[in-house]
Amino acid sequence: MTGPQRVRRVVVSLAVWWLLLALALWLLGTMLDQPASVAQCAASSAFLVALGEAGDWARRRRRAKQES
């Protein structure tokens, strides 16, 4: 896969995860009768996505070091 196509794929993937997680947090808060604003849920989901991506990056880096 070429550079621009790969970047576009990663950006779309992260955006979809972010939106789905924000929706899930908002729905969960609504169901538990502790609603939060959509902006609060979006901020929380952005943090969780960034944390997950950092963990994935660290895992791949550690695995690459072990293989070499």
Secondary structure, 3 states (H helix, E strand, C coil): CCHHHHHHHHHHHHHHHHHHHHHHHHHHHHHCCCCCCHHHHHHHHHHHHHHHHHHHHHHHHHHHHHHC
